[in-house]
Amino acid sequence: MSISLTPNQERFVQNKLQAGKYCSAEEILEIALRLLDEYDRSEAKWVEDVREKIDAAIEASKYTASIDGETFVNDILERFHQANQA
């Protein structure tokens, strides 16, 4: 596989190599790909966690009396105001 870098990307890699922390462009690419994989897994975990929280909230809402949006927002603003006064 052949990869083309933009001038900015190439400059970035060259700066890293000149700093002496990395031995080759391949090493830098390997680290970048490993971090990308870690990022993707972390993002997928975050999405899964949010979906579970949404499902739990939907389930809890089945047993909680509903309120109108204005009351909900006013309650949040009141709690925020009280927290800032403390």
Helices and strands as residue ranges (DSSP letters): H 7-19, H 25-61, H 69-85
